[in-house]
Amino acid sequence: MPPGIWLITNTLHVYREIAISTSLCVFTKQQVTKDRQDWAENLAALGEYRLQSGQVKDEFANFRQLRCTTQCSSSPLLDSSGTPISDPTSDSKAKAELWRTYYSNLLNRLPAPISSDLIDAATNAMPSTTISCDPPSETEIQRSTARMKNSRAAGICSISAELLKAGGDCVISRLTEVIQQA
């Protein structure tokens, strides 16, 4: 029995609209796929032309565009013997152990040896006299607090930038005293 016989007029109208939109959706998906394929083929043809004419640098830009449109697949996880363990049926404990071993080896390396050139440069370095080691002045502290960004997490002392800015001159002078005594 066709759907129009037992449906009321408003429902029949909605049904026809849905049928039209569904067919349009399928057509649109097909058209998008075709347009993307045409775009990739045109880009490949342009790349082939550029390679034949010796424009290698321009062709690498085309390759980058094509690479971005393809899906990236990751390499499988391999254990020490070279067998893959990244399939869905493999043991998750084996995967975790593999990652633990990897990061353990990565993070627990011996430090790189210090070159003799670096040691010589450090021993021959002269201290810079242009850097001031004096305690900061009140104007420097005021300038620094004014440059602090709002809505940031407070530090270890739990004082936010908003509090320092809202405190005005009395907070700046007290902060200057504390910093100069340190």
C-alpha positions as CSV (number, residue, x, y, z in Angstrom):
1,M,0.0,0.0,0.0
2,P,1.5,3.4,-1.0
3,P,2.2,5.7,2.0
4,G,-0.2,8.4,0.7
5,I,-3.4,6.5,1.2
6,W,-3.4,6.2,5.0
7,L,-1.5,9.5,5.8
8,I,-3.2,12.8,6.5
9,T,-2.3,15.7,4.3
10,N,0.2,17.4,6.7
11,T,2.0,14.1,7.4
12,L,2.1,13.2,3.7
13,H,3.7,16.6,2.9
14,V,6.3,16.0,5.6
15,Y,6.9,12.5,4.3
16,R,7.5,13.8,0.8
17,E,9.9,16.5,2.1
18,I,11.9,13.9,4.0
19,A,12.1,11.7,0.9
20,I,13.2,14.6,-1.2
21,S,15.8,15.7,1.4
22,T,17.1,12.1,1.7
23,S,17.6,11.7,-2.0
24,L,19.3,15.2,-2.1
25,C,21.5,14.1,0.7
26,V,22.6,11.0,-1.1
27,F,23.1,13.0,-4.3
28,T,25.1,15.7,-2.4
29,K,27.4,13.0,-0.8
30,Q,28.0,11.5,-4.2
31,Q,28.7,14.9,-5.8
32,V,31.1,15.8,-3.0
33,T,33.0,12.6,-3.5
34,K,33.1,13.1,-7.2
35,D,34.3,16.8,-6.8
36,R,37.1,15.6,-4.4
37,Q,38.2,13.0,-6.8
38,D,38.2,15.5,-9.7
39,W,40.2,17.9,-7.5
40,A,42.8,15.3,-6.7
41,E,43.1,14.2,-10.3
42,N,43.5,17.8,-11.5
43,L,46.2,18.3,-8.8
44,A,48.0,15.1,-9.8
45,A,47.9,16.2,-13.5
46,L,49.3,19.6,-12.6
47,G,52.0,17.9,-10.5
48,E,52.9,15.6,-13.4
49,Y,53.2,18.6,-15.7
50,R,55.4,20.5,-13.2
51,L,57.7,17.6,-12.7
52,Q,58.1,17.2,-16.4
53,S,58.9,20.9,-16.9
54,G,61.4,20.9,-14.0
55,Q,59.3,22.9,-11.5
56,V,60.2,20.6,-8.6
57,K,59.7,23.2,-5.8
58,D,56.1,24.0,-6.9
59,E,55.3,20.3,-7.1
60,F,56.2,19.7,-3.5
61,A,53.4,22.2,-2.6
62,N,51.0,20.0,-4.6
63,F,52.2,16.9,-2.8
64,R,51.6,18.5,0.6
65,Q,48.1,19.4,-0.5
66,L,47.4,15.9,-1.5
67,R,49.0,14.4,1.6
68,C,46.6,16.5,3.8
69,T,43.6,15.1,2.1
70,T,44.5,11.5,2.8
71,Q,43.9,9.7,6.0
72,C,46.9,8.9,8.1
73,S,47.3,5.4,9.4
74,S,49.5,4.6,12.3
75,S,52.2,1.9,12.3
76,P,51.4,-1.2,14.2
77,L,53.0,-1.7,17.6
78,L,55.7,-4.3,17.5
79,D,57.2,-6.2,20.4
80,S,60.9,-6.8,20.8
81,S,60.7,-9.8,18.4
82,G,59.0,-7.8,15.7
83,T,55.5,-9.4,15.9
84,P,52.6,-6.9,15.9
85,I,50.6,-6.5,19.1
86,S,48.3,-3.6,18.0
87,D,45.5,-5.8,16.7
88,P,42.2,-5.6,18.7
89,T,42.5,-9.1,20.0
90,S,45.9,-8.7,21.6
91,D,46.5,-8.3,25.3
92,S,46.2,-4.7,26.6
93,K,48.8,-5.6,29.3
94,A,51.3,-6.4,26.6
95,K,50.7,-3.0,25.0
96,A,51.0,-1.2,28.4
97,E,54.3,-3.1,29.1
98,L,55.6,-2.1,25.7
99,W,54.9,1.5,26.2
100,R,56.3,1.4,29.8
101,T,59.5,-0.1,28.5
102,Y,59.7,2.4,25.7
103,Y,59.3,5.4,27.9
104,S,61.5,3.9,30.6
105,N,64.3,3.6,28.0
106,L,63.6,7.1,26.6
107,L,63.5,8.9,29.9
108,N,66.2,7.0,31.8
109,R,69.1,7.7,29.4
110,L,72.5,8.7,30.7
111,P,73.1,12.4,30.2
112,A,75.0,13.4,27.2
113,P,78.7,14.0,27.8
114,I,79.7,17.7,28.2
115,S,82.0,18.8,25.4
116,S,85.4,20.3,26.3
117,D,84.5,23.3,24.2
118,L,81.6,24.1,26.5
119,I,83.7,23.6,29.6
120,D,86.4,25.9,28.2
121,A,83.8,28.6,27.3
122,A,82.2,28.4,30.7
123,T,85.6,28.8,32.5
124,N,86.7,31.7,30.3
125,A,83.3,33.5,30.5
126,M,83.4,37.0,32.0
127,P,80.4,38.1,34.1
128,S,78.3,40.7,32.3
129,T,78.3,44.1,34.0
130,T,75.3,45.3,32.1
131,I,72.8,43.2,34.0
132,S,71.6,44.9,37.2
133,C,71.6,42.7,40.3
134,D,70.0,45.5,42.4
135,P,66.6,44.8,44.0
136,P,63.7,46.0,41.8
137,S,62.3,49.5,42.4
138,E,58.7,50.3,43.1
139,T,58.1,51.5,39.6
140,E,59.5,48.3,38.1
141,I,57.2,46.2,40.3
142,Q,54.2,48.4,39.4
143,R,55.0,48.0,35.7
144,S,55.4,44.2,36.1
145,T,52.1,43.8,38.0
146,A,50.3,45.9,35.4
147,R,51.6,43.6,32.6
148,M,50.4,40.4,34.4
149,K,47.5,38.7,32.6
150,N,44.1,38.4,34.4
151,S,42.2,35.1,34.7
152,R,45.3,33.0,35.2
153,A,45.9,30.5,38.0
154,A,47.4,31.9,41.1
155,G,50.8,30.8,42.1
156,I,51.9,28.9,45.2
157,C,51.0,31.9,47.4
158,S,47.4,31.9,46.1
159,I,47.5,35.6,45.2
160,S,46.0,36.2,41.7
161,A,47.0,39.0,39.4
162,E,43.6,40.6,39.9
163,L,44.3,41.0,43.6
164,L,47.7,42.5,43.1
165,K,46.3,45.0,40.5
166,A,43.2,45.9,42.7
167,G,45.4,46.5,45.7
168,G,46.8,49.7,44.3
169,D,49.8,51.6,45.6
170,C,49.7,50.1,49.2
171,V,50.1,46.6,47.8
172,I,52.8,47.6,45.4
173,S,54.8,49.3,48.2
174,R,54.4,46.3,50.6
175,L,55.3,43.9,47.7
176,T,58.4,46.0,47.0
177,E,59.5,45.8,50.7
178,V,59.0,42.0,50.7
179,I,61.0,41.6,47.5
180,Q,63.8,43.9,48.6
181,Q,64.2,42.0,51.9
182,A,64.4,38.6,50.1
